[in-house]
Structures are given as C-alpha cells and as structure tokens.
Amino acid sequence: MGRHNFKKLKIWQEGIILVSESYKLTKTFPDFERFNLVSQMNRCAVSIPSNISEGSSKSTNRYFKKYLEDSLGSAFEWETQLIVSHNEKYLNSKTFEKLENRILQIQKMIGSFMDNLDD
C-alpha cells in the first residue's frame, strides 16, 4: 500500500470543515459549559481529521483502518454531543439539522472509505 496524502482525502477535508463549525457553534454556548460540553465537542471534532491523518502514515491499510475506526467513533460521539446541545437548547433546530446532516455524511464517507480499502 502506498501512503495516502491525507490533505487530498475528502473525508479529511470534510473533517476540517466540521472542526471549524464545531468551534463556531461552541463559542455560543453558556460559559459554564466551557470545560464540559464545549471542550468535549471540540476535542471530538478535532479527533476526526486527526485520526485520518495519523492513520494515513501507517504502512498498511489494516493499520490505517484502525485509525479510521477511531475517527468514525469520534464522529458518532460528536453527533451525540450535538443532540445533547440541541436538547439543552444551545442551538436552534435549523442549525441542528444542518450539522446533523454534515456529521451523518461524514460518517457515511468514512465508512465507505474503510469498506473500499484493501486489507
């Protein structure tokens, strides 16, 4: 397997966009959430493209898939935190739907990418 240039991977690019959106969103959260939900959401968002880039450095697709699984796990975790944020009324329904669609798309893209990697 040749190593992947992570910056050219659509899943990494979409992850980077999500990071920016997560930071933008969490800046609007109440101050008491700074060390709780804000921190957790932003760490999860950053973890998505970070695991993709780290995994792209591995010498085999088998090892790369492990990092993609971690990235996918962070995407599901971020989705849960988005739901909690919406339930707590930290964002309106329109913003929630937009971000939920984005994270669902990223989850599908990562899963599809994993499925298409040879072992």
Helices and strands as residue ranges (DSSP letters): G 6-8, H 10-26, G 31-33, I 34-38, H 39-56, H 61-87, H 93-116
